[in-house]
Amino acid sequence: MHSKKGAAGHIEIIISFLIFIAFVVFLLVFINPIEKTKDNKHYFEITEKAIMEYLKANLTTFSVNFEPEVLLQPDRCVCIDYDYPANNKVVGKDDVYNRVPAITTGDYLCIELIIPKKFYRLYFSEEFTEETGACEGTSHYNVLSEDLYTLGVLNKYEKISNKSLYSLNQAYDTNYENLRTNILNLNNYFNIEVRTTDGVLLAYGKIQEPKEENIIARDIPIEVINENGDTMPAIMNLQVWE
C-alpha cells in the first residue's frame, strides 16, 4: 500500500512538471517576449533612420580672412571667386557670430565687410534664406585677387533642419497615416517630441498613448539648424511600437 502511494506521488510530480514545461513552451511560442523585444528594436531602428533622413540638412562651412589693405578700400562689398555648393544659400557671420550681409551671385561670393573686422565665417545650406539688401546700392562688385584673402578649412556636416521639423510636425497633425505609410514608409507607429536643451519645443506629435509593454522610447541628441545659420542642441524623444 505504501509503495502505491509513493508511486502516485511521483506521477503527480511528473504531471505537474510536464504542465509547467507546456506552459513555458506556450509562452515562448505564442508570446515570446524575447522575440517581441527584438522586433521592437528593429522597428525603432527603421523609424529613427527614416525620420533622420527626412529631417537631414547639409551644412558646409569655412572661414575667410582678408588682408588689412582690403579694409582700406572704399567699397565695402567685396567678392571672391568661389565655387560654392550648388543650390545652397550663404549666411555670413563675423568673429563673434553676428550675422553680416552676404550673397552668392554668378560665380562669386560677396560679403559686405564690417570695418575694421577682417575675419568672417561662411555657412552654406539649402536651409538658409540669404539676407536681403546685401551689397545693394553698389554699382561695382570689388572682386579681390587671391593674394588679398585666405580661405580656412572646408568642413561638411549633417544637421537637423528646423524647417523640416516644422513640416514633419504639420504632416503629423494633418495626415498622420500618409506621413507614416507613404512619406516615411513605416509599418509601425511612433510619437515624437523635440525640445532644445533649454526647453524650447520645436516639434510634438502624439497619435496615442501606447502600452508600456510594447513600446521602445529613447532620447536622441541632435543639432538643429535654422534659416539664419544658428545651430541649436536639442533632444528628440522618439517612441515606437508595433
C-alpha positions as CSV (number, residue, x, y, z in Angstrom):
1,M,0.0,0.0,0.0
2,H,2.8,2.4,0.9
3,S,4.6,1.8,-2.4
4,K,1.4,2.5,-4.4
5,K,1.0,5.9,-2.6
6,G,4.7,6.7,-3.3
7,A,4.3,5.9,-7.0
8,A,1.1,8.0,-7.2
9,G,3.0,10.9,-5.7
10,H,5.8,10.6,-8.2
11,I,3.3,10.5,-11.1
12,E,1.6,13.7,-9.8
13,I,5.0,15.5,-9.6
14,I,5.8,14.4,-13.1
15,I,2.5,15.5,-14.4
16,S,2.9,18.9,-12.7
17,F,6.3,19.3,-14.2
18,L,5.0,18.4,-17.7
19,I,2.2,21.0,-17.3
20,F,4.8,23.6,-16.3
21,I,7.0,22.8,-19.3
22,A,4.0,23.0,-21.6
23,F,3.1,26.4,-20.1
24,V,6.7,27.7,-20.7
25,V,6.6,26.4,-24.3
26,F,3.3,28.2,-24.9
27,L,4.8,31.5,-23.7
28,L,7.9,31.1,-25.9
29,V,6.0,30.0,-29.0
30,F,2.9,32.3,-28.8
31,I,4.0,35.2,-26.8
32,N,7.9,35.1,-26.9
33,P,8.8,38.3,-25.1
34,I,12.4,38.0,-26.3
35,E,11.4,37.9,-29.9
36,K,8.9,40.8,-29.2
37,T,11.8,42.9,-27.8
38,K,13.9,42.2,-30.9
39,D,11.0,43.2,-33.2
40,N,10.5,46.5,-31.3
41,K,14.2,47.3,-31.5
42,H,14.2,46.6,-35.2
43,Y,11.1,48.9,-35.7
44,F,12.9,51.6,-33.7
45,E,16.0,51.5,-35.8
46,I,14.0,51.7,-39.0
47,T,11.9,54.6,-37.7
48,E,14.9,56.5,-36.4
49,K,16.6,56.1,-39.8
50,A,13.6,57.2,-41.8
51,I,12.9,60.3,-39.6
52,M,16.6,61.3,-39.6
53,E,16.7,61.1,-43.4
54,Y,13.5,63.2,-43.7
55,L,15.0,65.9,-41.4
56,K,18.5,65.9,-42.7
57,A,20.1,69.2,-43.7
58,N,23.6,69.5,-45.2
59,L,25.9,72.2,-43.9
60,T,29.2,73.4,-45.4
61,T,31.4,75.9,-43.6
62,F,34.7,77.7,-44.0
63,S,36.2,81.0,-42.9
64,V,37.8,83.8,-44.8
65,N,40.5,86.2,-43.6
66,F,41.1,89.4,-45.5
67,E,44.4,91.3,-45.7
68,P,44.5,94.7,-43.9
69,E,44.6,96.6,-47.2
70,V,41.1,95.3,-48.2
71,L,39.6,97.2,-45.3
72,L,41.0,100.5,-46.7
73,Q,39.1,100.2,-50.0
74,P,36.0,102.5,-50.3
75,D,33.7,99.8,-51.5
76,R,32.8,97.5,-48.5
77,C,31.1,94.9,-50.7
78,V,33.9,92.6,-51.7
79,C,33.7,89.4,-53.7
80,I,35.8,86.3,-54.1
81,D,35.8,83.7,-56.8
82,Y,34.5,80.6,-55.2
83,D,32.6,77.5,-56.4
84,Y,30.1,77.3,-53.6
85,P,27.8,74.2,-53.2
86,A,25.0,74.1,-55.8
87,N,21.5,75.1,-54.8
88,N,22.8,76.4,-51.4
89,K,22.5,79.8,-49.9
90,V,25.1,81.6,-47.8
91,V,25.0,83.1,-44.4
92,G,27.9,85.2,-43.3
93,K,28.9,85.9,-39.7
94,D,31.7,87.9,-38.1
95,D,34.2,86.8,-35.5
96,V,31.7,87.0,-32.7
97,Y,28.9,85.2,-34.7
98,N,26.9,88.3,-35.6
99,R,25.3,88.0,-39.0
100,V,26.7,90.1,-41.8
101,P,25.2,90.6,-45.3
102,A,26.4,88.0,-47.8
103,I,25.1,86.8,-51.1
104,T,26.0,84.4,-53.9
105,T,25.9,86.0,-57.3
106,G,27.1,84.4,-60.6
107,D,30.5,82.8,-59.9
108,Y,31.2,85.0,-56.9
109,L,30.6,85.0,-53.2
110,C,30.2,88.6,-51.9
111,I,30.4,89.9,-48.4
112,E,29.6,93.3,-47.0
113,L,32.5,94.0,-44.7
114,I,32.2,95.5,-41.3
115,I,35.1,97.9,-40.7
116,P,37.6,97.1,-39.0
117,K,36.9,93.4,-39.0
118,K,38.7,91.2,-41.4
119,F,37.7,87.6,-40.3
120,Y,34.4,86.1,-41.3
121,R,32.7,82.7,-41.1
122,L,30.6,81.5,-44.0
123,Y,27.9,78.9,-43.9
124,F,26.2,77.2,-46.9
125,S,23.0,75.2,-46.8
126,E,19.7,74.7,-48.6
127,E,18.1,75.7,-45.4
128,F,19.2,79.3,-45.5
129,T,17.5,82.5,-46.5
130,E,20.0,85.0,-47.9
131,E,19.8,88.4,-46.3
132,T,18.0,90.8,-48.4
133,G,19.8,94.1,-49.1
134,A,23.3,92.6,-49.2
135,C,25.5,94.8,-51.3
136,E,22.5,96.9,-52.5
137,G,23.4,100.3,-54.0
138,T,26.8,99.0,-55.0
139,S,27.3,99.6,-58.7
140,H,30.6,97.7,-58.8
141,Y,31.5,94.5,-57.1
142,N,35.1,94.6,-56.0
143,V,36.4,91.2,-57.0
144,L,39.6,90.5,-55.0
145,S,42.7,88.8,-56.2
146,E,43.6,85.6,-54.3
147,D,46.6,87.3,-52.6
148,L,44.2,89.5,-50.6
149,Y,42.4,86.8,-48.7
150,T,42.9,83.4,-47.2
151,L,40.3,80.7,-47.0
152,G,40.0,78.4,-44.0
153,V,39.5,74.6,-43.9
154,L,36.3,73.5,-45.6
155,N,34.0,71.4,-43.3
156,K,30.9,69.5,-44.1
157,Y,28.2,68.3,-41.6
158,E,24.8,66.8,-41.4
159,K,22.4,68.6,-39.2
160,I,18.6,68.5,-38.5
161,S,16.6,71.0,-40.5
162,N,14.3,73.3,-38.4
163,K,12.1,73.8,-41.5
164,S,11.8,70.1,-42.0
165,L,11.0,69.6,-38.3
166,Y,8.1,72.1,-38.8
167,S,7.0,70.2,-41.9
168,L,7.1,66.9,-40.1
169,N,5.0,68.3,-37.3
170,Q,2.4,69.7,-39.7
171,A,2.2,66.4,-41.6
172,Y,1.8,64.5,-38.3
173,D,-1.1,66.7,-37.2
174,T,-2.9,66.9,-40.5
175,N,-2.5,63.4,-42.0
176,Y,-0.5,61.0,-39.8
177,E,-1.3,57.9,-41.8
178,N,0.0,59.5,-45.0
179,L,3.2,60.6,-43.2
180,R,3.7,57.2,-41.7
181,T,3.0,54.9,-44.6
182,N,3.6,57.0,-47.7
183,I,6.3,59.5,-46.8
184,L,8.3,57.6,-44.2
185,N,7.3,54.1,-45.4
186,L,6.8,52.7,-41.9
187,N,4.7,49.8,-40.8
188,N,4.9,50.6,-37.1
189,Y,3.6,53.6,-35.2
190,F,5.5,56.4,-33.5
191,N,5.3,59.5,-31.3
192,I,7.9,62.3,-31.4
193,E,8.9,65.3,-29.3
194,V,11.8,67.6,-30.0
195,R,13.0,70.3,-27.5
196,T,16.1,72.4,-27.4
197,T,18.4,71.7,-24.4
198,D,17.0,74.9,-22.7
199,G,13.4,73.6,-23.1
200,V,12.0,75.3,-26.2
201,L,9.5,73.0,-28.0
202,L,10.4,72.5,-31.7
203,A,8.1,69.6,-32.6
204,Y,5.4,67.5,-31.0
205,G,3.3,64.7,-32.3
206,K,1.4,62.0,-30.3
207,I,-1.1,59.8,-32.1
208,Q,-1.9,57.7,-29.0
209,E,-0.5,56.6,-25.6
210,P,0.9,53.1,-26.2
211,K,1.1,50.4,-23.6
212,E,4.4,50.2,-21.8
213,E,5.0,46.5,-22.6
214,N,5.2,47.0,-26.3
215,I,7.0,50.4,-26.7
216,I,10.6,51.4,-27.1
217,A,11.4,55.0,-26.2
218,R,14.7,56.8,-26.4
219,D,16.2,60.3,-26.2
220,I,18.4,61.1,-29.2
221,P,20.7,64.1,-29.0
222,I,20.6,66.2,-32.2
223,E,21.7,69.5,-33.6
224,V,19.1,71.7,-35.3
225,I,20.0,74.4,-37.8
226,N,17.6,77.2,-38.7
227,E,17.4,79.5,-41.7
228,N,19.7,82.1,-40.1
229,G,22.5,79.6,-39.7
230,D,22.1,79.2,-36.0
231,T,22.7,75.8,-34.6
232,M,20.7,74.6,-31.6
233,P,21.5,71.5,-29.5
234,A,18.3,69.6,-28.9
235,I,16.8,66.2,-27.7
236,M,14.5,64.1,-29.8
237,N,12.3,61.8,-27.8
238,L,11.1,59.0,-30.1
239,Q,8.5,56.4,-29.0
240,V,8.0,53.4,-31.3
241,W,5.6,50.5,-31.2
242,E,4.1,47.9,-33.5
